[in-house]
């Protein structure tokens, strides 16, 4: 591990300051850099168990796949976020077929399972892991409520607003298929709703991109 990576862990790994000198040495001797291209699979459900990822740059998308092949985004991870489910084999009571891919070109630091298992002997690392696990399951429960009780118009409006915030502007570069995967809908239904939003002058739809024209009205739909 380079000195720059060690400095990054010291600054951005939440439990680093709680580690003993021996645990810090274990961490720094085992963690390593990983880079993934957009759409590259990082973690493949129960068939894989790499370890804990700290996102250094980019975005990871955690999703589940139905028997029919439809994808549903469960949560997204950005810079400084930690991907815990990629170390699911260390969580003996978790049986959750979640996959993770790079939503964009992504860089991360991987803490292998063997090393993280040693760190879990530290009560503060274990407590942090439990808090993070609880937070992720809260995300899952929110998603379930949204999917069951919220209409497509509300889910789509919320997603567009969220994605614009991530993009840092009015223009979102995304396909109808990608939106459908994020909000658990059929591509055809998403296309129809986008066309409706465009006719209402809320957005402008182009090839592979969407421009938000009226944030205020879109927010009203999302919060209705």
PEDAGI-V249760 format. One record per pair of residues at least 6 apart in sequence whose ideal C-beta (glycine too) atoms are under 7 Angstrom apart, sorted by the first residue. I is the first residue (numbers start at 1). J is the second residue. D is the distance in Angstrom with one decimal. If there is no record, write none. Layout:
I:J:D
I:J:D
//
This chain:
1:28:5.4
1:31:6.0
1:32:6.6
5:33:6.3
5:109:6.4
6:28:5.4
8:56:6.8
8:109:6.9
9:16:5.9
9:27:6.8
9:31:6.5
9:109:6.6
10:16:5.4
12:54:6.6
12:80:5.2
13:54:6.2
14:128:5.9
15:124:5.9
15:125:4.9
15:128:4.8
18:122:6.5
18:124:4.0
18:125:6.7
19:27:6.7
19:119:7.0
19:122:6.4
23:119:5.8
23:122:6.1
26:115:5.6
26:118:5.5
27:111:6.6
27:115:6.3
27:119:6.7
30:111:6.7
30:112:5.4
30:115:3.7
31:109:5.4
31:110:6.5
31:111:4.9
32:110:5.8
33:109:6.1
34:108:5.0
34:110:5.0
35:107:5.2
36:42:5.8
36:102:3.9
36:106:4.8
37:102:6.5
37:105:5.8
38:102:5.8
38:104:5.2
38:105:5.5
39:101:6.1
39:102:6.7
40:101:6.4
40:102:5.0
41:99:6.7
41:101:5.2
42:60:6.4
42:86:6.8
42:100:4.6
42:101:5.9
42:102:6.2
43:50:6.3
43:85:7.0
43:86:4.1
43:99:6.2
43:100:4.0
44:99:5.7
45:97:4.2
45:98:6.2
45:99:5.2
46:97:5.6
49:87:6.6
49:88:6.1
49:89:3.7
49:113:6.0
50:86:5.2
50:110:6.2
51:86:6.5
51:87:5.2
51:110:5.4
51:111:5.2
51:112:4.3
51:113:4.6
51:116:5.7
52:82:6.3
52:83:6.9
52:84:6.5
52:86:6.8
52:87:4.8
52:111:4.3
52:116:5.0
53:82:6.9
53:83:3.9
53:86:5.6
53:108:4.6
53:110:5.6
54:82:5.6
54:108:6.2
54:109:4.6
55:77:5.3
55:78:6.3
55:79:5.7
55:80:6.6
55:81:4.9
55:106:6.8
55:108:5.3
56:79:7.0
56:107:4.4
56:108:5.5
56:109:5.9
57:79:6.1
57:106:6.6
57:107:4.2
58:102:6.4
58:104:5.0
58:105:5.7
58:106:3.0
58:107:6.1
59:76:6.0
59:77:6.8
59:78:5.6
59:103:4.1
59:104:5.1
59:106:6.3
60:76:6.9
60:77:4.3
60:83:5.8
60:100:5.4
60:102:6.2
60:103:6.5
60:106:6.1
61:73:5.7
61:76:5.4
61:100:6.9
61:101:5.5
61:103:4.3
62:74:4.8
62:75:5.2
62:85:6.5
62:98:5.5
62:100:5.0
63:71:5.0
63:72:6.0
63:73:5.0
63:74:5.9
63:99:5.7
63:181:6.9
64:72:5.4
64:74:6.1
64:97:6.5
64:98:6.0
65:71:5.5
65:99:6.8
71:181:4.0
72:184:4.1
73:181:6.4
73:182:4.2
74:98:6.4
74:139:6.8
74:140:5.9
74:143:5.9
75:136:6.6
75:139:4.5
76:103:6.6
77:83:5.6
82:132:6.4
83:100:6.0
84:129:6.9
84:132:5.3
84:133:6.2
84:136:6.4
85:96:6.8
85:98:5.0
85:100:7.0
86:100:6.0
87:113:5.7
87:116:5.8
88:94:5.3
88:96:6.7
89:113:6.3
90:113:6.0
90:116:6.4
90:117:5.7
90:120:6.8
119:125:4.8
120:126:5.3
120:129:6.6
146:155:6.0
147:184:5.3
152:185:5.8
152:189:6.1
152:193:5.5
153:193:6.1
153:221:5.7
154:221:6.1
154:222:5.9
154:224:6.2
155:183:4.7
156:183:6.3
156:190:6.7
156:193:5.3
157:218:5.0
157:221:4.1
157:222:4.1
158:222:4.2
159:179:6.6
159:182:5.8
159:183:5.3
160:172:6.7
160:203:7.0
160:210:6.7
160:212:6.2
160:218:6.4
161:218:6.0
161:219:6.4
161:222:5.8
163:172:4.9
163:174:6.7
164:170:6.4
164:172:5.8
164:212:5.5
170:211:5.5
170:212:5.0
171:209:5.8
171:211:5.0
172:209:6.4
172:210:4.8
173:208:6.2
173:209:4.9
174:210:6.6
175:208:5.8
176:187:5.2
176:190:5.1
176:191:5.1
176:194:6.8
177:187:5.1
179:190:5.1
180:186:6.1
180:187:4.4
180:190:4.7
194:203:6.9
194:205:5.3
197:203:4.8
198:204:6.3
198:205:5.1
201:213:6.0
201:214:6.4
202:213:6.1
202:214:4.9
202:217:5.7
202:218:5.3
203:210:5.5
203:211:6.3
203:212:5.5
203:213:5.8
204:211:4.3
204:213:5.9
212:218:6.4
//
